[in-house]
Amino acid sequence: MPLLSKEDELHGYAPDSFAFWRNLAVYFCVFSVLGHWMEIAYCSFMNLFGIVDADSLVWDDPMYPFLVYGVGTAVCVIVLVPLKTRLVERRRTLAEAGVQFFIVTVVVCMLMELCMGFMLNQPNAAGVYPLWDNSQLPLNVLGQAWLVNDVTLGAVAMLYTWVIYPLCQKALAKLPLRVMNLTAAVVVGGFVVLCVVKFS
């Protein structure tokens, strides 16, 4: 059985509803910052093996938003939540659905890492990568993605899709409409100010 019923997950949050997009905007803002914090913890562990650059952006101001994690939450909500629902309905066991879902999340995370790398992390004339360099690591994918990262991010995406998102949706559904709308406005407005300050 899924953590919450389909009705609990989707009640009042159909993709054509204001509440769905309002909440998604809140998740985008919040997890853009929390994602940076998660990456600090992950890179601190990986740095035990000496594979994180000392001048990596991850070590800078922890309030600097990493928008890729906001995009990741949107992908989870728009693409992976419906996939999870279909797999749970069609597979014989929850374990079978979970394994198949995890494989898909790893592939999705790898494709996102590749796309971001090809757009933002092209090496200069000296062959130096501006943001990260996975090209010398075993299990790297086209010099940009790294399968170890993708498996880890796949596990995080699965945790978010199967547990965190349904619980957040259920919790937010209990708030009075005016309170939730005001909270969303404050979060989104504060995030816009944060981005202006940090990206200027």
C-alpha positions as CSV (number, residue, x, y, z in Angstrom):
1,M,0.0,0.0,0.0
2,P,1.3,3.5,-0.7
3,L,1.9,5.8,2.3
4,L,-1.2,7.8,1.5
5,S,-4.2,6.9,-0.6
6,K,-4.5,8.5,-4.1
7,E,-7.4,10.5,-2.7
8,D,-5.3,11.9,0.2
9,E,-2.5,12.8,-2.2
10,L,-4.5,14.5,-4.9
11,H,-7.5,15.9,-3.0
12,G,-7.7,19.5,-3.9
13,Y,-4.4,19.3,-5.8
14,A,-5.3,18.4,-9.3
15,P,-2.8,19.9,-11.8
16,D,-5.5,22.2,-13.1
17,S,-6.1,23.7,-9.7
18,F,-4.6,26.9,-8.2
19,A,-3.7,25.0,-5.0
20,F,-1.5,22.6,-6.9
21,W,0.6,25.4,-8.5
22,R,0.6,27.5,-5.4
23,N,2.1,24.6,-3.4
24,L,4.5,23.7,-6.1
25,A,5.8,27.3,-6.1
26,V,6.3,27.0,-2.3
27,Y,8.2,23.7,-2.7
28,F,10.3,25.2,-5.4
29,C,11.4,28.0,-3.2
30,V,11.9,26.0,0.0
31,F,13.8,23.1,-1.6
32,S,16.1,25.4,-3.7
33,V,17.6,26.4,-0.3
34,L,17.2,23.0,1.5
35,G,18.8,21.3,-1.5
36,H,21.9,23.4,-1.1
37,W,22.1,22.4,2.6
38,M,21.7,18.7,1.5
39,E,24.5,19.1,-1.0
40,I,26.7,20.6,1.7
41,A,26.2,17.5,3.9
42,Y,26.7,15.2,0.8
43,C,29.9,17.0,-0.4
44,S,31.3,17.0,3.2
45,F,31.0,13.3,3.2
46,M,32.4,13.0,-0.4
47,N,35.3,15.3,0.5
48,L,36.6,12.5,2.8
49,F,37.7,11.0,-0.5
50,G,39.2,14.2,-1.8
51,I,36.8,14.6,-4.8
52,V,35.2,18.0,-4.1
53,D,37.0,21.1,-5.2
54,A,37.9,23.5,-2.4
55,D,36.5,26.4,-4.4
56,S,33.2,24.7,-5.2
57,L,30.1,26.9,-5.0
58,V,28.7,24.4,-2.5
59,W,30.9,25.8,0.2
60,D,29.8,29.4,-0.3
61,D,26.9,31.1,1.5
62,P,24.5,28.4,2.6
63,M,21.6,30.7,1.8
64,Y,22.6,30.8,-1.8
65,P,19.7,29.1,-3.6
66,F,20.5,26.1,-5.8
67,L,17.6,26.3,-8.3
68,V,18.3,22.9,-9.7
69,Y,16.8,21.4,-6.6
70,G,13.7,23.5,-7.0
71,V,13.5,22.2,-10.6
72,G,14.0,18.7,-9.2
73,T,11.0,19.0,-6.9
74,A,8.9,20.3,-9.8
75,V,10.0,17.3,-11.9
76,C,9.1,15.0,-9.0
77,V,5.6,16.5,-8.6
78,I,4.7,16.8,-12.3
79,V,6.4,13.6,-13.7
80,L,7.3,11.2,-11.0
81,V,4.2,11.4,-8.7
82,P,1.9,10.3,-11.6
83,L,4.4,7.6,-12.5
84,K,4.4,6.3,-8.9
85,T,0.7,6.2,-8.9
86,R,0.5,4.2,-12.1
87,L,3.3,1.8,-11.0
88,V,1.6,1.1,-7.7
89,E,-1.7,0.4,-9.4
90,R,-0.3,-1.9,-12.1
91,R,2.5,-3.9,-10.4
92,R,1.8,-7.0,-8.4
93,T,3.6,-5.8,-5.3
94,L,4.7,-2.4,-3.8
95,A,8.3,-3.7,-3.8
96,E,8.2,-4.3,-7.6
97,A,6.7,-0.8,-8.2
98,G,9.4,0.7,-5.9
99,V,12.3,-1.0,-7.7
100,Q,11.1,0.1,-11.1
101,F,10.4,3.6,-9.9
102,F,13.9,3.9,-8.4
103,I,15.5,2.8,-11.7
104,V,13.5,5.5,-13.5
105,T,14.5,8.2,-10.9
106,V,18.2,7.4,-11.4
107,V,17.9,7.8,-15.1
108,V,16.0,11.0,-14.7
109,C,18.6,12.4,-12.3
110,M,21.4,11.4,-14.7
111,L,19.7,13.2,-17.6
112,M,19.1,16.3,-15.5
113,E,22.8,16.3,-14.5
114,L,23.9,15.8,-18.1
115,C,21.6,18.6,-19.3
116,M,22.8,21.0,-16.6
117,G,26.4,20.1,-17.3
118,F,26.1,20.6,-21.1
119,M,24.4,24.0,-20.5
120,L,26.5,25.4,-17.7
121,N,29.6,23.4,-17.1
122,Q,31.5,23.3,-20.4
123,P,35.4,23.2,-20.0
124,N,37.4,26.2,-21.1
125,A,40.2,26.2,-23.6
126,A,42.5,24.8,-20.9
127,G,40.1,22.0,-20.2
128,V,39.0,23.3,-16.8
129,Y,35.4,22.8,-15.8
130,P,33.9,25.9,-14.2
131,L,31.5,24.2,-11.7
132,W,32.5,20.5,-11.3
133,D,34.7,18.0,-12.9
134,N,33.5,14.4,-13.0
135,S,35.5,13.5,-16.1
136,Q,38.2,11.6,-14.2
137,L,35.9,9.7,-11.9
138,P,35.0,6.1,-12.6
139,L,31.3,5.6,-13.6
140,N,31.2,9.1,-15.0
141,V,28.7,9.7,-17.9
142,L,30.0,11.8,-20.8
143,G,32.3,13.6,-18.4
144,Q,29.5,15.5,-16.8
145,A,27.2,13.2,-14.8
146,W,28.5,10.7,-12.2
147,L,26.5,7.5,-11.5
148,V,27.2,7.7,-7.8
149,N,25.6,11.1,-7.6
150,D,22.7,9.9,-9.7
151,V,22.0,6.9,-7.5
152,T,22.1,9.1,-4.4
153,L,19.8,11.7,-6.0
154,G,17.5,9.0,-7.2
155,A,17.1,7.8,-3.6
156,V,16.4,11.4,-2.5
157,A,13.9,11.8,-5.3
158,M,12.2,8.6,-4.3
159,L,12.0,9.7,-0.7
160,Y,10.6,13.0,-1.7
161,T,8.0,11.5,-4.1
162,W,6.8,8.7,-1.9
163,V,7.0,10.2,1.6
164,I,7.8,14.0,1.8
165,Y,5.5,15.3,-0.9
166,P,2.4,13.3,0.2
167,L,2.9,14.4,3.8
168,C,3.5,18.0,2.9
169,Q,0.3,18.0,0.7
170,K,-1.7,16.5,3.5
171,A,-0.4,19.0,6.0
172,L,-1.0,22.0,3.8
173,A,-4.5,20.8,3.0
174,K,-5.4,21.3,6.7
175,L,-4.5,25.0,6.7
176,P,-7.2,27.5,6.2
177,L,-7.2,28.8,2.6
178,R,-6.4,32.4,3.6
179,V,-3.5,31.3,5.8
180,M,-2.0,29.0,3.1
181,N,-2.4,31.7,0.4
182,L,-0.7,34.3,2.7
183,T,2.1,31.9,3.7
184,A,2.7,31.1,0.0
185,A,2.9,34.8,-0.8
186,V,5.4,35.4,2.0
187,V,7.6,32.4,1.0
188,V,7.6,33.2,-2.7
189,G,8.1,36.9,-2.1
190,G,10.9,36.3,0.3
191,F,12.5,33.8,-2.1
192,V,12.5,36.4,-4.9
193,V,14.2,38.9,-2.6
194,L,16.7,36.3,-1.7
195,C,17.5,35.5,-5.3
196,V,17.9,39.2,-6.2
197,V,20.3,39.6,-3.3
198,K,22.3,36.5,-3.9
199,F,22.4,36.5,-7.7
200,S,23.2,40.3,-8.0
